[in-house]
Amino acid sequence: MLTSLSPGLWFALAGTPLLIATGQVLFKLTSGTTGDLSVRGLVDLALNPLLIAALAIYGAGTLIWIYVLKSVPLTIAYSFMGLTFFFVPLLAQIFLGESITPRYAVGTALIIAGLITINS
């Protein structure tokens, strides 16, 4: 099944988790700029460019995902969402300065090995 996929579909399978992970990092960055839980704070949050970008990127990932699901069985496609466990820490390290522990790296490697196992 996977060997017959077009390059565009492969790009979408890997790209959707990357878009979702990017949205998560932007949500985290947004959280550092939020005010209190008041009407003014919620309006400011709704107009926050980081939140708007996060929602747009997350939304684009969701739309792409719907087209992926048109061509790939959910049981196969969903395993690719495990890539978010690779992309989120990588992006968090690059953009937030968070560290990746050796233990986390081993866990991520195991998840990717599982992804390869499921789809081979």
Salt bridges, closest charged atoms under 4 A:
ASP44 OD1 - ARG40 NH2 3.45
